[in-house]
Structure formats: structure tokens, C-alpha cells
Amino acid sequence: MILDGQREEGLKKFDTIEAPRGDTEFYESMRAWFYSVSQQREKFYPAFETALTHARATHILEWIDQDVDLDV
């Protein structure tokens, strides 16, 4: 929704999301991604650190390298 120009609606919807019981690695990565695309830098950097901390494989490095949305 953020990328589609519906910023306020997207932020409200994001606030309703709850952390999953499993697959926290993916959740933390996507949470950081959301903060990046919604240009919430003050939330992005701590979330990005958390995503890196939860990473158990190297695919997060590929995501960082290839996802243009991380470089706003």
C-alpha cells in the first residue's frame, strides 16, 4: 500500500500486524523492509539490526545487495 501511494492506509494496516510465533527471521527482515520503503529511518536502523541478529543464513546478504527498496 505504501508503494502504491496509500501511505496512511498502509501505516494503519501495518500497525495491526502481530509478530508470528515462528519464522521470526523472515518477519524481522520484512519489518525492516517496511520501515525502509515507508521512509521511517529512525525505526529502520534498529529493525535492520534485529533482522541481522536473527539471520541464520546468508540469504539476508543477497536481500541487502539486491533489494533496491532498501536504498531510498
Backbone torsions as a table, in degrees:
resi	resn	phi	psi	omega
1	MET	NA	-38.3	178.6
2	ILE	-59.9	-48.2	-177.6
3	LEU	-69.3	-18.7	-180.0
4	ASP	-92.6	7.1	177.1
5	GLY	86.8	9.8	179.9
6	GLN	-105.9	60.2	-172.2
7	ARG	-57.4	-55.0	-176.3
8	GLU	-61.2	-42.8	179.2
9	GLU	-65.1	-40.0	178.9
10	GLY	-64.7	-41.7	178.3
11	LEU	-64.2	-40.5	178.4
12	LYS	-64.7	-43.2	179.9
13	LYS	-65.1	-40.7	179.9
14	PHE	-61.2	-36.8	-180.0
15	ASP	-63.8	-18.6	-179.5
16	THR	-88.8	-8.7	-177.2
17	ILE	-76.3	134.2	177.6
18	GLU	-108.1	147.3	178.7
19	ALA	-64.4	139.1	179.1
20	PRO	-76.0	162.3	175.7
21	ARG	-75.7	-31.2	179.9
22	GLY	-121.2	173.7	178.6
23	ASP	51.3	50.3	178.7
24	THR	-68.3	-24.8	178.9
25	GLU	-59.7	-50.0	179.2
26	PHE	-65.8	-43.8	-179.3
27	TYR	-58.1	-46.8	-178.2
28	GLU	-66.3	-36.1	176.9
29	SER	-64.5	-44.9	-178.8
30	MET	-70.4	-31.2	176.2
31	ARG	-65.1	-44.7	176.8
32	ALA	-62.8	-42.2	178.8
33	TRP	-58.8	-45.2	-179.8
34	PHE	-59.2	-45.3	179.6
35	TYR	-62.8	-32.8	177.9
36	SER	-67.6	-52.2	-176.1
37	VAL	-70.2	-25.1	178.3
38	SER	-90.4	7.2	175.6
39	GLN	55.2	46.2	175.7
40	GLN	-108.1	69.7	-173.6
41	ARG	-57.3	-36.0	-178.7
42	GLU	-65.2	-24.4	176.3
43	LYS	-95.6	-26.9	-177.2
44	PHE	-62.8	-50.9	-172.8
45	TYR	-61.5	-45.0	175.0
46	PRO	-64.0	-38.2	179.1
47	ALA	-67.6	-37.1	178.2
48	PHE	-65.2	-41.1	176.9
49	GLU	-62.3	-41.5	177.6
50	THR	-63.4	-42.8	178.5
51	ALA	-60.6	-42.7	178.4
52	LEU	-65.2	-37.4	179.5
53	THR	-66.0	-36.5	-178.6
54	HIS	-82.0	-11.3	-176.4
55	ALA	-64.7	129.9	178.6
56	ARG	-113.2	-1.0	-179.0
57	ALA	-143.6	173.0	-176.8
58	THR	-84.6	-3.2	-177.4
59	HIS	-62.5	-22.6	177.5
60	ILE	-64.5	-31.4	177.7
61	LEU	-68.2	-37.1	175.9
62	GLU	-65.5	-41.4	178.2
63	TRP	-59.9	-46.9	179.9
64	ILE	-60.5	-41.8	-177.3
65	ASP	-70.8	-36.7	-169.1
66	GLN	-102.1	-19.6	-174.9
67	ASP	-85.3	106.4	-178.3
68	VAL	-66.5	-19.7	179.8
69	ASP	-68.4	-18.5	179.3
70	LEU	-76.8	-16.7	-176.4
71	ASP	-110.3	70.1	-179.8
72	VAL	-76.7	NA	NA
